[in-house]
Amino acid sequence: MPYILISTQIRLETGPTNVGDEFSDPAVMNYLGARKTTVLGNNFSEYHVEEPPRLVLDKLEKIGFRVLSMTGVGQTLVWCLHKEAE
């Protein structure tokens, strides 16, 4: 999976960071130390880590991901990253 989205709430910029959805690459999620959770009332799962986004971005860069874009959506910060096919 060459794309990944990570996000965090502005007021929580020190963590936790959402790092994937239920279809994310398990190897990448394991590398990040992410836990899969389902919030009560949602019909989908998400992966998250307790680290701030900066540390997550550093880790993803080490395995070949590059930031394509970043934006704020309401009170949420979102980064889109891509990894070239090997």
C-alpha positions as CSV (number, residue, x, y, z in Angstrom):
1,M,0.0,0.0,0.0
2,P,1.9,3.1,-1.2
3,Y,-0.3,5.7,0.5
4,I,-0.9,6.4,4.2
5,L,-2.9,9.1,6.0
6,I,-2.0,10.2,9.5
7,S,-4.0,12.6,11.6
8,T,-4.4,14.2,15.0
9,Q,-6.6,16.7,16.8
10,I,-5.1,20.2,17.0
11,R,-5.5,20.2,20.8
12,L,-3.8,16.8,21.0
13,E,-0.7,17.6,18.9
14,T,1.5,15.7,21.4
15,G,-0.5,12.5,20.7
16,P,-2.2,10.3,20.2
17,T,-1.8,10.1,16.4
18,N,-4.2,8.1,14.1
19,V,-2.0,6.2,11.7
20,G,-4.2,4.0,9.6
21,D,-7.6,2.3,9.0
22,E,-8.6,-1.3,9.2
23,F,-7.1,-1.9,5.7
24,S,-3.7,-0.5,6.5
25,D,-0.5,-2.6,5.9
26,P,-0.1,-4.7,9.0
27,A,3.7,-4.6,8.7
28,V,3.8,-0.8,8.7
29,M,1.3,-0.7,11.6
30,N,3.5,-3.1,13.5
31,Y,6.7,-1.0,12.8
32,L,4.9,2.1,14.2
33,G,3.7,0.1,17.3
34,A,0.1,1.0,16.4
35,R,-2.9,-0.5,18.2
36,K,-6.1,-1.3,16.3
37,T,-9.2,0.1,18.1
38,T,-12.9,0.6,17.3
39,V,-14.7,3.5,18.9
40,L,-18.1,2.8,20.3
41,G,-20.7,3.7,17.7
42,N,-18.3,3.4,14.7
43,N,-18.6,0.5,12.3
44,F,-14.9,0.7,11.4
45,S,-11.5,0.3,13.1
46,E,-8.5,2.6,13.2
47,Y,-4.9,2.3,14.2
48,H,-3.3,4.8,16.6
49,V,-0.1,5.4,18.5
50,E,0.5,7.5,21.6
51,E,3.4,9.4,20.0
52,P,3.0,12.9,18.4
53,P,2.8,13.2,14.6
54,R,6.4,14.5,14.3
55,L,7.8,11.3,15.6
56,V,5.4,9.2,13.4
57,L,6.5,11.2,10.4
58,D,10.2,10.7,11.3
59,K,9.6,6.9,11.5
60,L,7.7,6.8,8.2
61,E,10.5,8.7,6.5
62,K,13.0,6.1,7.6
63,I,11.1,3.4,5.7
64,G,10.7,5.4,2.5
65,F,7.5,7.5,2.9
66,R,7.4,11.1,1.8
67,V,4.8,13.8,2.7
68,L,2.7,14.7,-0.3
69,S,0.3,17.1,1.4
70,M,-0.8,18.4,4.8
71,T,-4.0,20.2,5.7
72,G,-6.2,21.2,8.6
73,V,-9.8,20.0,8.5
74,G,-11.8,21.7,11.3
75,Q,-9.8,20.8,14.5
76,T,-7.9,17.9,12.8
77,L,-4.5,18.0,11.2
78,V,-4.0,15.5,8.3
79,W,-0.9,14.4,6.4
80,C,-0.9,12.3,3.2
81,L,2.3,10.3,2.6
82,H,3.4,8.2,-0.3
83,K,6.0,5.5,-0.8
84,E,7.4,4.7,-4.2
85,A,6.8,1.2,-5.4
86,E,9.8,-1.1,-4.9
